[in-house]
Amino acid sequence: MDMTGERLSPPARIAIVGAAVVIVLAGLQAATSIIGPLLVAVFFAMITAPVMTWLTRRGVPPVLAAGMVVVGLIGVLTGVIAFLGAALTGFVRSLPQYQASLDEQIAVFQSLLSEYGITPGVIQIGDYIDQGFVFQQVAGIARQVGSITVDAFIVFVGIGFLLLEAPRIAAVIRQRLGAESSPYRHLAQSGRLLIDYVVVRTKVNLITGVGTGLFLAVLGVDFAVLWGFIAFVLSYVPYIGLVVAAIPPTLLALIEFGPAGAVAVIAAVALIDAAAENLVLPRMAGRDLNLSPFVVLFSVVFWGLIFGAVGVFLAIPLTIAVKLFLESWDETRWIGELLGAGEQRR
């Protein structure tokens, strides 16, 4: 009720709620520099929670277990940065070789056209590639990696505290809401489902990345491990990520092996992705976390506008969290059901 004691009309309530949502989203967007690292910390805490549980169940003190997990993540990040640095350096150094090979293929294509009476002008791919621009972009990426490395310190500290504080926070919530209360049971179930999805998504991405890298290595495409790793990371972005990840190896296969190699890469990546998304993921994740394809695509754009790159990569976990939250209340459960894939619950 308002101050006059009269109940607000449904349009008025919708307008007020909508305005509040807009204000909250604007605040989140303005605080991206703070919330972004926190979301990354929560994401990695979810991934490493099973490791933390495994260590504590075997008698490792919680503080030591959290420290071991954080140190392990730091080691992985250091290795990834060293690998990316070496791979990108090798790729940039190989650009002149790829340019010469591509010029040869263009010359062959032009000669074929000439046999049919088509006389195209002489095309030199080097005239359209500014290597200085390429080096500038690689240097920009290196600077961003350096900035991310600095911010990673805050993320790692957050991961450690989240792993340590999770049991205490759960105990406080259980005490306040009641262990047998419906809100607590739904909250605990939702938390487990979300963590399970993040872990399963990581496993599926690992299958996609390893499969892509192995195929490219067998085919003989240069830097196959690099492209497999990029496929693993970008697969967190549904629909769009793997398409973007497949572009560099497809172009390299075109340069090294001609059109047949490019077609083979496209077909293999499509088959690997189809198998991972349609066979592996449904069996591992179940139906409770399914989202409609439109919601998946919209969530990538929406959360990307709010949180930038962090929102793009964490779009699906964020949307699932919102869906589970909406389903916790009778008044908003229908909105959460609209976000689903439309399958009937058993």
N, C-alpha and C positions, 0 to 999 in steps of 0.2 A: 504494500500500500504506500501511497505518497503521504505527504505531511497533512493533507486535508482529510485523510482517512478513506479516500476513494481509490478503488483498484484501477491501476493503469490499464488501458486498452491494449490488446495484442499488438497493433502496429507501434504503439508507443514503447512497449517493452522490447520489441525487435529493434527499434531505432536506438534505444539506450544500449542494449547489448552489442549491437553492431558498432556503435561509436566507441564503446569500451574496448572491443576487440581491435579496432583500428589504432586506438591510442597505445594499447599494449604492444602491437606489432611494430608501431613506429618507435617505441622505446627499445624494443629488442634490436631493431635495425641500427639505432643510434649507439647501442652498447655492444655491437658486434665484436669489437676489438677485445672486449672482456669476456663475453659469452662464448665466442668462437673457441678459444682455448679450453674453456670449461666443458663444452660439448665434446671436443676431441678427447679430453681426459675421461669423461663419462663413457665414451665409445670404447676406448682401450681398456678401461676398467671392466666393462662388460665382457670383452674378449678374454681378458686374463683372469676373470673371476673363477673359472673352473680350475685354472692352475693354482690359484691361491687356495681354493678349497682342497685340492689334492695335497698340497704341501702341509696345510694345517692338520688334515686328517692323519698324516703320518708323523705327527708330533713336532713339527717345526713351529716355533713360536710365531704368532701373527706378525710381529714387527719384523722379524727376520725373513719371514715368507714374503711380506710386501716388499722388503728391500731386494730380495732375490728377483722378484718379478720386475721391479723397476730397473735393476741393473741389467737384467736380460733384455728388456726393451731398449735400453740405451745402447747395448751392444748390437742389437739388430739394426737400430737406426744408424749407428756409425758405419756398420757394414753396408747398408743400403746407400748411404751418401757416398762412400768410397767407390762402390760399384757404379753408381750413376755417373760420378765424376769421370771415372776411367772410360766407361762406355760412351758417354757423350763426347769426350775428347777424341776417342778413336773414330767415332762417326764423323765428326767435323773434319778430321784429317783425311778421311776417305772421300769427302765431297768432290774433289777434282777428278778422282778415278770414276766415280759415278757419273759425273758430268760428261767425261769423255765417252763412256759406254753409251750413255743416252744419246749423245750426238751421232754415234755410229748407227744406232737403231733408227734415228730420224733420217739419216742419209739413206739407209736401206729402204725405208718407207717412201721417201721421195723418189727413189729410182723406180720403185714399183708403180707409183703414180705416173711417172713419165712414160712407162711402157703403154699406158692406156691413154696417152695423149694429154695428160694433166701435167702442167708445168708449174708447180708451186715454187715460191721463192725459197732461197736458201735460208734455212732456219738453224741458228746456233743457239742451243739452250743456254749457253753462257751469257748471251745477250739479255736474257730474261731473269737471270739469277744474280742477285747482288750478294756476293759472298760476305761482304762487309756487314750487310744487314743480318745475315745468318749468324755471324760471329757475335754481333750485338745482342741478338736474341738469346744465344747460348749464355753469354755473359750475364744477361738479365736473369735468366733462370738460375744461374749460379748464385747471384746476389739474393734471389728469393730463397734459395735453399739455405743460405747463410742466415737470413732473417728467421726462417722457420726453425733453424737449429737453436737460435737464441731463445725463441718463444717456447721451444720444446722443454726447456728447463722448468718453466712454470707448469707445463702439461704433466711432466713426470712427477713433480711434487704433488699435483692434484691427484694423479693416479694412485700414488702411495697412500694419501690420506683417505681417498674414497674406498680403497680396499680395506683399510683399517677401520674406518668409521661405518661401513655398511652394516655389520652386525649390530652395532649400537643403535644406529638410526632405525633399523628394523625392529629392535626391541622396544624403542620408545614409541614407535607407531603402534605396535601390537599392544602395548600397555594403555595407550590413550584410546584406541578404537575398540580394544577387546579382541582377544584371539579368536573368538567364535562369531564375531560380528560380520555381517555381510560385506560392509565396505573393506574391512581388513582382508578378508579372504579374496575378494575380487582384486584388491591392490596387489596382494602377494602373487596371485596367479598371473596378473598382467605383467608384473615385473619379471617373473620367470619366463613367460612367453617372449617378452622383448629381448631378454638376454639370450634365450635359445635362438631366436631369429638372427641376432647379430652374429652369434657363433656359427650358425648354419650358413649364413650368407658368406662369411669369411671362408668356410670350407669349400663352398661351391665356387667362389672366385679363385681359390687355389687350384681347383680342378681345371677351371677355364684357363688360368694362366699357365699352368704346367703343360696342359694339353696343347695350347697354342705354341709355347716355346719348343716343345718336343717336335711337333710337326715342322716348324720352321727350321729347326736344326737338321732334321732328316732331309728336308728339301734342299738345305744348303744356303738358306738366306742368312746374310751377315747379321751379327748382333741378335741372334735368336733369343738369347736369355733376356736381353734388354726388352725386346718386344713382348715376351711372355710376362715379364714383371709389370710392364705398363698395362697389359691386358688384365692382370690380376687387380691392379689398383683401380683402373677405370671401370671395371665391372661393377663397382659399387654404385655407379651411375646407370640406372636401367635404361635399356634401349639405345641410348646415345653413346655411352661410354665405350662399349666394345667396338662400335662402328668407328669411332675416332681412333681407338687403339690399333685397328686393323689397317689404317691408311698408310703409315710408314712402311710396314713390312710388305704390303701390296705393291707399293711403288718400287721398293728395292727388288722384289721378285720380278717386276716388269723390266727393270733395268738389267738384272742378272740373267733371267731366263726367258724373257719375252712375254707376250700376252698369255701363253699357256701357264706360266708360273704365277702370274697375277690372278688368273681365274682359279688356279688350284688353292691359293692362299684364301681367297674370298670364300670358296666352297668349304674349305676345312674349318675356317673360323665360324662360319654359319652353322655347320654341323655340330661343332664342339659346343657352341653357345646354346643351340637348340636342345642338345642332350642334357646339358647342365641345368638349364632353366626349366625344361618341361619334364624331365625324368628324375633328376637328382634332387632338385630343390623341393618339389611338391612332396616327395617321400620323406625328406628330412624335416621340413618345416611344418607340414600339415596344412589344414584348411583354415584354422582359426585366424591366421594372420594374412590371409589373401586380401589383396587390394585390386580394385578394378583397374584395367589398363589406363583408362583416362585419368584416374586419380594418381596413378604412378607417374605418368608424364607431367601432369599438372603440378604434382608435389615437387618435382625436380626444379621446375621453373619458379614456383612460389618460394620455396626455401632458399633457392639460389638468390632471389631478389632480396630476401631478408638477411641471410648470413653469408652471402658470397660463395666462395669455393667450398667452405665448410658445409654450408647448407646443401650444395649440390651433392656432395658425397654422403651426407647423412640424411638425405631427404626421406628415404624409406623408413629408417628407424624413427625419425621425428614424426612422420605421418602415422606410423603404427602407434606411437605413444599417444598422439592426439586421439586416434580411433579408440584405443582402449580406455582413455580417460572419458570420452563421450559416452561409451557404453556402460560406464559405472553409474550413471544416473538415469532414472526413468524418463525425465524430461528431454534428455539429449540422446537417448539410446538410438532413436530412429536416424539421427544424423550419422552416428557411427556405423549403423547398418548400411547407409547409403554409400559409405566409403568402401564397403566390402565388394567382393567379386560377384555377388549376386547368387551364390550357391545357398541352397537351403540347409539349415542346420539340422543335424540328425538328433 
